[in-house]
Amino acid sequence: MVDESDGKKIELNLAEKCPKELLEKFVHKVLDSICSGKEPRYASYGKVWNIEEWSQVLPSVGATLKGFVTRGLTKKQISDELDACVLKSESKQVILDCLLPRYDEVRAALVATTAGITSAQLKDFDWKLKMVLASDKLASIRKPLVTIDFDIRRSDSDQHVSVELSQEELHSVITSLEAANKVIVQLKS
């Protein structure tokens, strides 16, 4: 089985095929695509990469740059991660020189993208614990269920959503919410 990080390293190493001046332009275009959504065109880089390499290098470089910003890495940590990718020092320096001055701009764009997913806000919630003792098919079940009622405020109206969850489903929802909270706390800092 191939380690996924090894695949990312190989795809990121494709960036080294690009001459320094063009690599700088490429990294800025990738950063522009993160901020504005307008991706670089293959036609501008067709002499450097074939279409298969392009389909690997573009998402790899974009995901790598987003990952550095999303995780809040320092210059030293980014440098160490690029060293782990076995990039030439010249390519590594180009990536650092392009990313670091635009770090806050990329971070703001990622936060705005995340915040723009929905305009809904949780207004209130209520929960009730129930015990299912039996059903028409089984004489004895004894299964706990929780009912959660959410009052959600949208820009134009309020909505009431009711969800019934088993113990396993509730645990899964709580785990997901804790992970989302960690991301929000990290983005705020």
Backbone as numpy.savetxt, mean C-alpha at the origin, in Angstrom:
# Nx Ny Nz CAx CAy CAz Cx Cy Cz
11.31 -23.12 -4.43 10.46 -21.93 -4.43 11.35 -20.68 -4.43
11.03 -19.74 -5.27 11.81 -18.50 -5.40 11.32 -17.49 -4.38
12.25 -16.88 -3.68 11.92 -15.84 -2.71 11.40 -14.61 -3.46
10.26 -14.08 -3.02 9.64 -12.93 -3.70 10.56 -11.72 -3.69
11.32 -11.52 -2.61 12.22 -10.37 -2.55 13.33 -10.49 -3.59
13.73 -11.73 -3.92 14.72 -11.91 -4.97 14.17 -11.45 -6.31
12.91 -11.73 -6.57 12.27 -11.27 -7.81 12.25 -9.76 -7.89
11.94 -9.10 -6.78 11.93 -7.64 -6.74 13.33 -7.08 -7.00
14.36 -7.75 -6.44 15.74 -7.30 -6.64 16.10 -7.37 -8.12
15.73 -8.49 -8.76 16.04 -8.65 -10.18 15.34 -7.58 -11.00
14.06 -7.35 -10.70 13.30 -6.34 -11.43 13.87 -4.95 -11.18
14.27 -4.65 -9.95 14.85 -3.35 -9.64 16.22 -3.21 -10.31
16.94 -4.31 -10.42 18.25 -4.27 -11.08 18.11 -3.95 -12.56
16.95 -4.18 -13.14 16.72 -3.79 -14.54 16.90 -2.28 -14.72
16.71 -1.52 -13.66 16.88 -0.07 -13.73 18.32 0.30 -14.09
19.24 -0.58 -13.79 20.66 -0.30 -14.08 20.98 -0.31 -15.57
20.09 -0.86 -16.38 20.31 -0.84 -17.83 20.20 0.58 -18.38
19.58 1.44 -17.60 19.31 2.81 -18.03 20.52 3.70 -17.75
20.93 4.53 -18.72 22.01 5.48 -18.45 21.62 6.45 -17.33
22.61 6.97 -16.64 22.38 7.81 -15.46 21.40 8.96 -15.72
21.59 9.71 -16.80 20.73 10.87 -17.07 19.28 10.44 -17.32
19.13 9.33 -18.05 17.79 8.83 -18.35 17.17 8.17 -17.12
18.00 7.55 -16.28 17.50 6.94 -15.05 16.93 8.01 -14.13
17.61 9.13 -14.04 17.12 10.24 -13.21 15.75 10.71 -13.71
15.63 10.86 -15.02 14.36 11.27 -15.63 13.29 10.20 -15.36
13.66 8.92 -15.48 12.72 7.82 -15.26 12.22 7.80 -13.81
13.13 7.93 -12.86 12.72 7.90 -11.44 11.80 9.08 -11.13
12.10 10.25 -11.68 11.21 11.40 -11.48 9.83 11.15 -12.10
9.81 10.51 -13.27 8.52 10.19 -13.91 7.73 9.19 -13.07
8.43 8.23 -12.46 7.76 7.27 -11.58 7.21 7.99 -10.36
7.99 8.91 -9.79 7.51 9.70 -8.65 6.32 10.57 -9.06
6.38 11.13 -10.27 5.23 11.89 -10.79 4.00 11.01 -10.88
4.18 9.76 -11.32 3.03 8.86 -11.45 2.43 8.52 -10.09
3.27 8.44 -9.07 2.77 8.19 -7.71 1.95 9.40 -7.25
2.44 10.59 -7.56 1.78 11.82 -7.11 0.56 12.19 -7.95
0.64 11.97 -9.26 -0.45 12.44 -10.13 -1.20 11.33 -10.84
-0.65 10.12 -10.85 -1.31 9.01 -11.51 -0.96 8.87 -12.99
-0.19 9.79 -13.53 0.19 9.74 -14.95 1.50 8.97 -15.09
1.40 7.76 -15.63 2.57 6.89 -15.73 3.49 7.29 -16.88
4.79 6.98 -16.75 5.71 7.23 -17.85 5.33 6.39 -19.08
5.66 6.86 -20.24 5.35 6.15 -21.48 6.50 5.25 -21.90
6.13 4.08 -22.37 7.13 3.13 -22.83 7.94 3.70 -23.99
7.31 4.47 -24.84 7.98 5.03 -26.02 9.24 5.83 -25.64
9.21 6.48 -24.49 10.36 7.27 -24.05 11.54 6.41 -23.61
11.28 5.15 -23.29 12.31 4.28 -22.73 12.46 2.97 -23.51
11.84 2.89 -24.69 11.87 1.68 -25.50 13.26 1.28 -25.96
14.20 2.23 -26.02 15.57 1.91 -26.44 16.36 1.28 -25.29
15.85 1.43 -24.06 16.55 0.89 -22.89 16.02 -0.49 -22.54
14.70 -0.63 -22.44 14.08 -1.88 -22.04 13.15 -2.39 -23.14
13.05 -3.71 -23.27 12.02 -4.26 -24.14 10.70 -4.23 -23.37
9.62 -4.57 -24.01 8.28 -4.44 -23.38 8.14 -5.33 -22.15
8.75 -6.51 -22.19 8.67 -7.41 -21.04 9.42 -6.82 -19.84
10.60 -6.30 -20.09 11.37 -5.67 -19.01 10.65 -4.44 -18.48
10.04 -3.67 -19.37 9.30 -2.47 -18.99 8.16 -2.83 -18.03
7.47 -3.93 -18.35 6.33 -4.34 -17.51 6.80 -4.84 -16.15
8.09 -5.08 -16.00 8.64 -5.48 -14.70 9.26 -4.29 -13.97
10.04 -3.49 -14.69 10.80 -2.43 -14.03 9.88 -1.29 -13.54
8.88 -0.93 -14.32 8.00 0.17 -13.92 7.27 -0.10 -12.61
6.53 -1.22 -12.48 5.86 -1.46 -11.18 6.83 -1.74 -10.04
7.98 -2.35 -10.35 8.95 -2.65 -9.31 9.54 -1.39 -8.71
9.96 -0.46 -9.57 10.53 0.79 -9.06 9.45 1.59 -8.32
8.24 1.64 -8.88 7.15 2.36 -8.22 6.82 1.78 -6.86
6.71 0.46 -6.78 6.39 -0.19 -5.50 7.52 0.00 -4.49
8.74 -0.04 -4.97 9.89 0.14 -4.07 9.90 1.55 -3.48
9.70 2.55 -4.34 9.69 3.94 -3.86 8.52 4.17 -2.91
7.34 3.66 -3.26 6.18 3.78 -2.36 6.47 3.11 -1.03
7.09 1.93 -1.08 7.40 1.19 0.15 8.32 1.97 1.07
9.34 2.63 0.49 10.25 3.43 1.31 9.48 4.52 2.04
8.59 5.20 1.33 7.85 6.33 1.91 6.78 5.82 2.88
6.06 4.78 2.49 4.99 4.25 3.33 5.53 3.77 4.68
6.70 3.16 4.65 7.28 2.66 5.90 8.04 3.73 6.66
8.13 4.94 6.11 8.78 6.05 6.81 10.27 5.86 7.00
10.93 5.27 6.03 12.36 4.98 6.16 13.20 6.25 6.08
14.29 6.24 6.80 15.25 7.34 6.77 16.18 7.15 5.57
17.00 8.16 5.30 17.96 8.08 4.19 18.87 6.87 4.36
19.34 6.65 5.56 20.24 5.52 5.85 19.53 4.19 5.60
18.28 4.07 6.05 17.53 2.82 5.87 17.25 2.57 4.38
16.91 3.63 3.65 16.68 3.48 2.21 17.97 3.03 1.53
19.07 3.65 1.90 20.38 3.30 1.34 20.71 1.83 1.62
20.45 1.38 2.84 20.70 -0.02 3.20 19.85 -0.97 2.37
18.58 -0.61 2.18 17.70 -1.46 1.37 18.14 -1.50 -0.08
18.60 -0.38 -0.60 19.10 -0.36 -1.97 20.40 -1.17 -2.08
21.21 -1.16 -1.02 22.41 -2.00 -1.00 22.03 -3.47 -1.06
20.95 -3.83 -0.36 20.48 -5.22 -0.36 20.04 -5.66 -1.75
19.65 -4.70 -2.58 19.24 -5.00 -3.96 20.44 -5.12 -4.88
21.64 -4.91 -4.34 22.89 -5.02 -5.09 22.89 -4.08 -6.29
22.46 -2.85 -6.07 22.51 -1.84 -7.12 23.89 -1.21 -7.16
24.31 -0.78 -8.33 25.55 -0.03 -8.44 25.40 1.27 -7.66
26.50 1.77 -7.12 26.42 2.97 -6.30 25.88 4.16 -7.09
26.17 4.22 -8.39 25.69 5.32 -9.22 24.16 5.28 -9.32
23.59 4.09 -9.55 22.13 3.94 -9.66 21.46 4.22 -8.32
22.08 3.71 -7.26 21.56 3.94 -5.90 21.52 5.44 -5.60
22.58 6.15 -5.95 22.66 7.58 -5.68 21.61 8.35 -6.48
21.37 7.95 -7.72 20.33 8.60 -8.54 18.97 8.44 -7.88
18.67 7.22 -7.42 17.38 6.98 -6.76 17.26 7.82 -5.50
18.30 7.86 -4.68 18.27 8.67 -3.46 18.12 10.16 -3.78
18.89 10.63 -4.78 18.84 12.05 -5.14 17.47 12.47 -5.67
16.76 11.55 -6.28 15.43 11.86 -6.81 14.36 11.76 -5.71
14.46 10.73 -4.89 13.41 10.47 -3.90 13.46 11.43 -2.71
14.62 11.65 -2.14 14.69 12.40 -0.89 14.13 13.82 -0.97
14.41 14.61 -2.02 13.81 15.95 -2.07 12.28 15.92 -2.24
11.76 14.82 -2.78 10.31 14.73 -3.03 9.61 13.82 -2.03
10.32 13.42 -0.99 9.80 12.48 0.01 8.46 12.94 0.59
8.41 14.21 1.05 7.18 14.73 1.65 6.05 14.84 0.63
6.39 15.20 -0.61 5.39 15.29 -1.67 4.77 13.91 -1.95
5.61 12.88 -2.01 5.13 11.52 -2.26 4.29 11.05 -1.08
4.75 11.34 0.13 4.01 10.94 1.33 2.63 11.59 1.35
2.56 12.88 1.03 1.28 13.59 1.00 0.36 12.99 -0.07
0.92 12.63 -1.22 0.11 12.03 -2.29 -0.44 10.67 -1.86
0.39 9.88 -1.18 -0.08 8.58 -0.71 -1.16 8.72 0.35
-1.00 9.69 1.25 -2.03 9.94 2.27 -3.32 10.41 1.60
-3.22 11.31 0.64 -4.41 11.81 -0.06 -5.11 10.69 -0.82
-4.34 9.81 -1.44 -4.92 8.68 -2.16 -5.67 7.77 -1.19
-5.07 7.50 -0.05 -5.72 6.66 0.95 -6.96 7.33 1.51
-6.88 8.61 1.81 -8.03 9.34 2.37 -9.14 9.50 1.33
-8.77 9.52 0.06 -9.76 9.72 -1.00 -10.54 8.48 -1.37
-10.24 7.35 -0.72 -10.94 6.12 -1.04 -12.44 6.26 -0.77
-12.78 6.93 0.31 -14.19 7.10 0.65 -14.38 8.38 1.45
-15.59 8.91 1.36 -15.91 10.09 2.16 -16.75 9.71 3.37
-16.96 8.41 3.56 -17.77 7.93 4.68 -16.98 8.00 5.98
-17.71 8.31 7.07 -17.10 8.36 8.39 -18.00 7.61 9.36
-17.39 6.92 10.30 -18.14 6.22 11.33 -18.66 7.25 12.34
-19.98 7.32 12.46 -20.61 8.28 13.37 -20.78 7.66 14.75
-21.27 6.41 14.79 -21.53 5.72 16.04 -21.65 4.23 15.76
-21.50 3.43 16.81 -21.74 2.00 16.65 -22.29 1.44 17.96
-22.96 0.30 17.85 -23.53 -0.39 18.99 -23.35 -1.89 18.74
-23.20 -2.66 19.80 -23.04 -4.09 19.61 -23.89 -4.86 20.60
-24.25 -6.07 20.21 -25.04 -6.96 21.05 -24.48 -8.36 20.92
-24.39 -9.07 22.02 -23.92 -10.44 22.02 -25.12 -11.37 22.13
-25.17 -12.34 21.24 -26.28 -13.31 21.24 -25.70 -14.71 21.35
-26.51 -15.62 21.87 -26.11 -17.02 21.93 -27.14 -17.82 21.16
-26.71 -18.46 20.08 -27.61 -19.31 19.30 -27.61 -20.66 19.99
-28.77 -21.06 20.48 -28.86 -22.31 21.23 -29.26 -23.49 20.35
-30.12 -23.25 19.35 -30.59 -24.34 18.50 -31.12 -23.77 17.19
-31.35 -24.65 16.24 -31.97 -24.25 14.98 -32.96 -25.33 14.57
-33.62 -25.11 13.43 -34.60 -26.10 12.99 -33.92 -27.39 12.51
-32.61 -27.36 12.26 -31.89 -28.54 11.78 -31.05 -29.20 12.87
-30.60 -28.41 13.84 -29.77 -28.95 14.92 -30.42 -28.62 16.26
-30.43 -29.61 17.14 -31.08 -29.43 18.44 -30.23 -28.57 19.37
-28.92 -28.66 19.24 -28.06 -27.90 20.14 -26.88 -27.32 19.35
-26.76 -25.99 19.36 -25.66 -25.34 18.65 -24.71 -24.67 19.63
-25.25 -23.85 20.52 -24.47 -23.10 21.51 -23.31 -22.34 20.85
-23.67 -21.44 19.96 -22.67 -20.67 19.22 -22.89 -19.18 19.50
-21.84 -18.47 20.01 -22.00 -17.04 20.25 -21.92 -16.25 18.94
-22.77 -15.23 18.83 -22.75 -14.33 17.68 -22.79 -12.90 18.21
-22.13 -12.02 17.52 -22.18 -10.61 17.88 -22.83 -9.85 16.73
-23.72 -8.94 17.07 -24.33 -8.07 16.08 -23.79 -6.67 16.31
-23.22 -6.10 15.26 -22.66 -4.75 15.35 -23.47 -3.85 14.42
-23.98 -2.76 14.97 -24.73 -1.77 14.20 -23.86 -0.53 14.03
-23.62 -0.16 12.78 -22.80 1.01 12.46 -23.69 2.12 11.93
-23.50 3.32 12.44 -24.12 4.51 11.87 -23.02 5.23 11.09
-23.17 5.29 9.77 -22.15 5.85 8.90 -22.66 7.14 8.29
-21.84 8.19 8.40 -22.19 9.49 7.84 -21.47 9.65 6.51
-22.24 9.89 5.48 -21.68 10.22 4.16 -21.89 11.70 3.96
-21.32 12.25 2.92 -21.42 13.69 2.71 -22.86 14.16 2.56
-23.72 13.31 2.03 -25.10 13.75 1.79 -26.15 13.07 2.66
-25.81 11.98 3.35 -26.82 11.29 4.15 -26.17 10.39 5.19
-27.01 9.88 6.09 -26.56 8.92 7.08 -27.07 7.53 6.68
-26.29 6.51 7.00 -26.65 5.15 6.63 -26.47 4.26 7.85
-27.38 3.28 8.00 -27.30 2.33 9.10 -26.92 0.97 8.51
-25.84 0.37 9.03 -25.39 -0.94 8.55 -25.32 -1.88 9.75
-25.90 -3.06 9.60 -25.91 -4.05 10.65 -25.14 -5.28 10.17
-24.24 -5.81 11.01 -23.43 -6.95 10.65 -23.49 -7.98 11.78
-23.69 -9.25 11.41 -23.69 -10.32 12.40 -22.47 -11.19 12.14
-21.67 -11.41 13.18 -20.40 -12.11 13.02 -20.25 -13.25 14.03
-19.62 -14.34 13.57 -19.26 -15.41 14.49 -18.01 -14.99 15.24
-17.58 -15.79 16.17 -16.39 -15.47 16.96 -15.16 -15.36 16.06
-15.01 -16.28 15.11 -13.86 -16.26 14.21 -13.90 -15.02 13.30
-15.07 -14.70 12.77 -15.20 -13.53 11.91 -14.91 -12.25 12.68
-15.39 -12.17 13.92 -15.14 -10.99 14.76 -13.64 -10.84 15.01
-12.97 -11.94 15.30 -11.52 -11.89 15.51 -10.81 -11.37 14.26
-11.23 -11.82 13.09 -10.64 -11.38 11.83 -10.86 -9.88 11.61
-12.06 -9.39 11.89 -12.37 -7.96 11.74 -11.52 -7.13 12.70
-11.40 -7.57 13.94 -10.61 -6.84 14.93 -9.15 -6.78 14.50
-8.61 -7.88 14.00 -7.22 -7.92 13.53 -7.02 -6.94 12.38
-7.97 -6.92 11.44 -7.88 -5.99 10.30 -7.93 -4.54 10.76
-8.82 -4.24 11.71 -8.94 -2.87 12.21 -7.68 -2.44 12.97
-7.08 -3.37 13.72 -5.83 -3.05 14.42 -4.71 -2.75 13.43
-4.64 -3.53 12.35 -3.62 -3.29 11.32 -3.85 -1.94 10.65
-5.11 -1.62 10.35 -5.42 -0.32 9.74 -5.05 0.81 10.68
-5.31 0.65 11.97 -4.96 1.67 12.95 -3.46 1.90 13.00
-2.68 0.82 12.93 -1.22 0.97 12.94 -0.74 1.77 11.74
-1.34 1.53 10.58 -0.97 2.26 9.38 -1.32 3.75 9.53
-2.50 4.02 10.08 -2.93 5.41 10.27 -2.00 6.13 11.24
-1.64 5.47 12.33 -0.73 6.07 13.31 0.62 6.33 12.66
1.09 5.40 11.83 2.37 5.58 11.16 2.32 6.73 10.16
1.21 6.86 9.44 1.08 7.95 8.48 0.98 9.32 9.15
0.38 9.35 10.34 0.25 10.61 11.07 1.57 11.11 11.63
2.48 10.17 11.91 3.75 10.59 12.51 4.77 10.97 11.48
